[in-house]
Amino acid sequence: MISLSDSRAQLLAPKYATFYRQSDVGSSIITEVDPIRHQETRKLLAPCFSAPALKAQTSIVVKYVDQLVDQIKKKGKIERGMNMTQWFMWTAFDIIMDLSFGESLRIVDEGS
């Protein structure tokens, strides 16, 4: 049995080009059907997802989780409650913006 992470898996089950080339934005690591180009892109991105790189970003994620917990403490006791789906989405947006662009939308911290 071959794992999906095994490079030979693409040769046994190649991506269906017609499906993946429907986008008008070009190829990406997910939609690239050429195994060689996919592997080249993956090698470029791999350092970003190494254990040390992910560990270095932990403090950013923890900061926003702490802000969410603070907001739950402040607003969680109100009669109408909190829309947690919305709060989780706002937290995710703040985290993604900070990790991607180095800036937060400050949605969780400002509470709206």
Buried (B, 14 or more C-beta within 10 A) or exposed (E): EEEEEEEEEBEEEEBEEEEBBEEEEEBEEEBBBBBEEBEEBEEEEEEEEEEEEEEEEEEBBEBBEEBBEEBEEEEEEEEEEBEEEEBEEBBEBBBEBBEEEEEBBBBBBEEE
